[in-house]
Amino acid sequence: MRIFWQSFVDASVNAPYMARLSEYLNGIAAPGTTVHVEGISPPDREFGRLAELRCAVRAIDNGIAAEEGGFDAFVMGHFQDPGLYELRSALDIPVIGTGEATLLAASQLGRRLGLVTLDPVFEVWHYEQAERYGLGDRIVHVTGLGCKPEDFADAFAGDAAAQARMIKDFVACALPLVERGADVVIPAGVLPGLLIGKEHGLKVGHAPVVNCAAVALKSAEMWVQLRKLNGTEPSRGPSFKRASAQARSDFRALLARNSR
């Protein structure tokens, strides 16, 4: 099984993170599964809706190319899932949104969910996400760490003190969520998700912390297996009507013109 993982960070600027992510995902993958991690340049560096849209367009183009290249699944490795539904309509292979998969998984662990996101600018986005996935009334609160991707560099490069410091900051951000009633804590971003990846059984008070990176990968493996086992695919009715060959061609031509 070959899985394409689309990150929204720059592979060179955030090399320690990309290396750690690739090592981690391939380390926890099922036997016979390989994960290709791809970045975006320029990355999602100016947090906001326009940057999310730009990166989503690139991700969709990469997703079409990944299917053509023989990958078995595509993971939108960016918790906000921009362009997720559009890409799902464009591909036959499973398309997994890290945010969607994690929120749905977390909803099986507790009734009330608290999210710790990378930056406060994403707080509204996550509320909108939860509503889109039918979980709006399950979100207790969303809080932001106020970090940028490069802030994680030392921890991902192996600095144990930096790792411990960032875990401490994460728990400090999450504790008020639990005090407000959350019984599951979600790192709403692969960066903080990967940060807590080695913290086996991590809890904030009574609330388990869900590793979104692991959830997204295992969801991809599951849907590839179910597709092979039962032929299960997304609805091709109004929700994810299959994009025509002409629509995909027009979309890719747009990107090609910009590249030239």
Buried (B, 14 or more C-beta within 10 A) or exposed (E): BBBBBBBBBBBEBBBBBBBBBBEBBBEBBEEEBEBBBBBBEEBBBEBEEEBBEBBBBBBBBBBBBBBEEEBBBBBBBBBBBBBBBBBBBBBEBBBBBBBBBBBBBBBEBBEBBBBBBBBEBBBEBBBEBBEBBEBEEBBBBBBBBEBBBBBBBBBBBEBEEBBEEBBEBBBEBBBBBBEEEBBBBBBBBBBBBBBBBEBEEBBBEEBBBBBBBBBBBBBBBBBBBEBEEEEEBBEEEEEBEBBEEEEBEEBBEEBEEEEE
